[in-house]
Amino acid sequence: MTSITPGGVPAAETIPILDFGSQYAQLIARRVRELGAFSVLVAPGTDLETIKGLHPKGIILSGGPSSVREEGAPRCDPGILDLGVPVLGICYGMQLGCEMLGGTVESASHREYGRAQLDIRDDAGLLAGIPSRTSVWMSHGDQVTGLAESFEAVASTDTCPFAAVRHRERPFWGVQFHPEVTHTPHGVDILRNFLYGICGCSGSWRMSEFLDAECERVRTQVGDDRVICGLSGGVDSSVVAALLQRAIGDRLTCIFVDNGLLRKNERALVESTFRDHFDIDLRVVDASEAFLADLEGVEDPQEKRRRIGHRFIEVFREAAREVEKEASPYGAVRFLAQGTLYPDVIESGQSLAGTAANIKLHHNVGGLPDELGFELVEPLRDLFKDEVRTLGEVLGLPPSIVWRHPFPGPGLAVRVLGDITRPKLDLLRECDEILLEEIVANELYRSTNQVFTVLLPVKSVGVMGDGRTYDSVVAVRAVETQDFMTADWARLPYGVLASISNRIINEVNGVNRVVYDISSKPPATIEWE
């Protein structure tokens, strides 16, 4: 990864997390940041000089699915344990650290997964203030079976005598359980003890400081040249635009493409927010006729995406050329700003030098192609989604933008199942507007993470008044999630669901049935297409 800390330089209090493939690695990073220190995920094979160059206050070795006894299992430079910096090994990370320091790791008599009762022998240091008996979350097949003489066990469970250990001479601590998950009730307290009691962190990681540092980094990168930003109206691109406007002012031009697949009043909201409130140079391109023509008769969702992506690139390219042609007192248009986030970097495998699986196919239109000839500016690439929202608040973006639910790049094209027509889009916009009105009115918008309607390619029989109807079916989807990698359906109150259904059927001509999607992700996805 080219820039693994804000501004491309180490944060004041950086905690590198060596990711050995744990499903909870991002969660560890989030917990550390929530506690006031800056965390960064790095590949386990990262060379020692690079890690030293981060000036770490402490280092965390994550869990992972491998066994330290397997040939080819991921390992780190043993010199990490000689830096004099506190190290916390979690699960696999504990096993690896103990082995490198002379301990033995063997296969457990049975795989331990789920809650266990931890008995604490030494309530100082890492376990200070933790109840002498507490629940923890286990997930392991191997465990440490023998400790070197310089180690001592500080906690155990019925099946794991070395559930937490410390080295007497080096600042190394290890826990066999996962303190980062909510199933370990005092896990955050354990991590706080490590950061503040052992590493000596002061909690200086603040979003306002990140904003100042990132604005300065953008100014250094851009110099006297100009930046184009593709603005969608979503949280990420909106925060990027607001940050760049603060950093470089009039040298920013935003391009908003109206593809005809937007939510109701979407274009008006973007124009009023960024032209009127932030005084940004915003160019709106109405290409709705071209997009809808491309989609005529197309039912396959992947083909929809392909055509939308191709047209978007063509429209954006032409709009960018028009900006480049204009006379300007500033330099050339050399840069393109994108709202890449830290999970995107991790999931694409960029940050961990190939150790992270490329597991995510975004519903958004993909990144713009290299042939556009721009250098990338990615001011959010070190942030998680919730941190982007916090940054948006610091920048003064209105709550309607900051807390907006995600919206797919292909827009309503992937929420109208089957072929796309303007009447279907108009019908779905009305349904979606009613749904969001009811969710907001019942103060459920912040407690849900994504809420939308889907127009199904079926019709059903109904009765309205004295007549028989044969009209469309609309599905309502509402989910709760922390990271959008997994999600559960939201338990909306029955009264709210009744109001949503009644309003849609009574107010939207052409709908006579509303259904509620109660599928989780996995096995379903959040979007239907």
Number of C-alpha atoms within 10 A of each C-alpha: 14 7 12 20 21 21 21 13 14 18 23 17 23 22 28 25 25 26 28 27 20 21 13 16 20 22 15 27 22 20 20 24 21 17 19 19 25 27 28 27 25 21 23 20 16 15 13 14 9 10 17 12 10 19 17 21 22 24 25 26 26 27 28 22 16 18 20 21 15 8 8 9 12 20 17 21 13 13 10 18 18 11 16 13 19 22 28 27 26 26 30 31 28 30 28 26 26 26 18 15 19 14 18 17 20 15 14 15 10 10 13 18 12 13 15 19 15 22 19 21 14 17 14 13 15 26 23 17 13 18 13 14 14 16 19 23 23 22 18 22 18 22 26 24 16 16 19 13 11 13 20 16 19 23 23 21 19 10 14 17 18 21 25 28 26 23 18 12 8 17 18 24 28 28 26 29 29 20 23 25 17 12 15 20 16 20 22 19 19 21 21 23 21 24 26 17 16 21 20 14 22 14 17 14 21 14 17 13 13 18 21 14 16 21 20 14 18 18 14 11 15 20 11 15 16 21 25 26 24 23 26 21 23 20 24 22 20 25 28 25 27 21 23 26 21 16 20 19 16 15 22 24 23 25 19 20 21 19 21 20 24 23 17 16 10 14 18 9 14 20 17 12 18 20 14 10 12 16 14 21 17 19 18 16 15 15 15 15 12 15 22 18 11 16 18 13 12 14 16 13 18 12 12 23 22 14 15 24 20 16 17 23 17 13 19 18 15 13 17 21 12 10 16 15 10 8 9 12 7 11 14 15 24 16 19 22 23 22 24 20 19 20 19 20 17 23 18 17 17 17 22 23 14 13 19 19 13 14 11 11 10 10 16 14 17 16 11 19 10 9 7 13 12 16 15 17 21 16 24 24 21 25 22 20 17 14 17 23 21 17 24 25 17 14 16 14 21 13 11 11 20 22 19 17 16 16 20 17 22 23 19 24 27 25 23 25 19 19 17 23 15 13 9 17 21 18 19 25 22 17 29 21 17 20 24 17 14 17 21 12 11 11 11 17 19 13 12 18 20 22 22 22 27 26 23 15 12 12 16 12 12 15 10 10 7 6 7 10 16 15 16 22 20 27 18 20 21 23 24 20 16 12 14 16 13 16 22 18 20 21 12 14 10 9 9 16 19 11 13 21 24 15 15 24 19 12 13 17 13 17 24 23 19 20 14 15 16 14 17 16 16 11 9 13 14 24 16 15 17
